[in-house]
């Protein structure tokens, strides 16, 4: 029995590119079910997707994260591929990525971007990607070189156990950290990355979306590495207390008095807060381990990716213009 493969293409105003993306995916994976998730486009994206032969679904809530959450919940398949609808990724490599997933077997295969033209990355994006990826690698693990890639293939047990809490472009960061925190088997395949076609406009905002991703990384660190997060805060508070308290200790040794009592009280209060923050971090670490165990068990309720399996997913019975 052949595995069921689904392709999901999130789109917002990609009239100039979506037709080619769908046709390239069809050429590479002729057996796959192709879904274009329209995210409230105001141009001819839907018409072009239908013309190319894709099933069109609609997600009115703006943001790529909302599309991913909807698609992961709706679609039944053994493997699910996502790719942006702007024709910047090499869709002809889809077959290789799906084959690699099954051969591993892996839970995630990431298309690591390789710019084939100097203008493939907008100004600041390449540097920002390296900085954010480096931050995630140092905090959660070294199994990823392109954290923000929007070209990925997932096993069923990945996309059916992924919480998908993000709303916008930070969803790739959430996907990466989810795999790293649960130590899910992940592989990378280098793929070409090129300019958008004429008439296609990027929706990314370098500083706004970079700040969103950084905030998500900090939030994930607080939730996934609470002992580290709280230890850093406790350490900073301790440094402040030492800076204020050491002169007082020195004066007390010399004179036997504490001339600045309010400062001494403040130092004591800061140290108490530092200890409490540290204790909260270790308590939250215990809860985090329980959450990881639950997430791992949810992950294991689904079979490993395989070309031969008794699991038979039922594809959604959409008309070509279904919502």
Phi, psi and omega in degrees: 000129180283142179291150176273128181241135178237142176244132180241127180239100176290136185220139168218109180055060179241040182305323185286341188238335192297324180300315180293320179299314180296316180295321179294320177295319179297322179292323182280321182232073184297337182273352186281151171275125185254119179245125170257119179262105180280127184254062177065044178293150178246005179248208183266027181303312183298314181299318180293322179294318178295319180298326180280351175100016180271156168277127183257129174239159186238129173238104187287338180283121185295144175122134181298325179299322177295322178295314181297317179299317179295315183294316181297328179283323188279321194270139176247121181196166174280327179218142181231126179254135172241143178208142179292151183270018184262004178061033174267336178266154180277094183294342180291347179272004184301318180301315180298320181292319178293318178300318180297321179302312183288324183289331184308295345287148179242160174266340180209134171239125184253132173278097181286123188286137174234108182295125181260353173224154185295336185262010182299319176265132173292159181305126178092339184291317181297315179296316179298319179297317180296318181293314181292319178296319178299321178297314180295319179299320181288332183269324190239340180147162187258020187275015183217140178245345179222082186297330189263011179297136177260016182241104187214156171236136182238147169284162178299320183291340173283302191286345175269355177239005180276126186291332177050067182266341182289158182250330187233219189290351179283002182298326179296323177297317179297319178300315182296312182293325177301314180293320182290319184291328178266001180055046179283142180297122185227142176230159176238145175230123182290129181230152179291145178228124188229179178294155169294153175289163179301135179095352179259133185240133180291141177263354179288143173242114192309306186280318180297309182288327175298319177295321177299316182294319179297319178297321179296318179299317179296318179294319178293324176297317179298322182275320186270332179233060187296325180294320177294313182301312183286332176295321178296314179297315179297322178296318178296318178297321179295320178298318178298316180297320179294318180299322180278327189271330183300317176300324179294318179297318180299315179295322180295321178296322183282320188248342183078011180231163176245094187288335182245077183299317179302322179294321179297318178296318179298317179299315180298318180295319179297319180294322177297317178298319180300317179295318179296318179299318179296317179296319178300321179299317181289326176295315179294331176299320178296316178296323180298320179297322178294320178295321178295321178298316179296318178296321179295318179295320176298321178298319185281354176288347179252149183289156176292151179299131181205148178285339177236115183211153179278347180286127181240096178290149179255117179292145178296135182272081179265146162279166184298341181243021183296158180256000000 
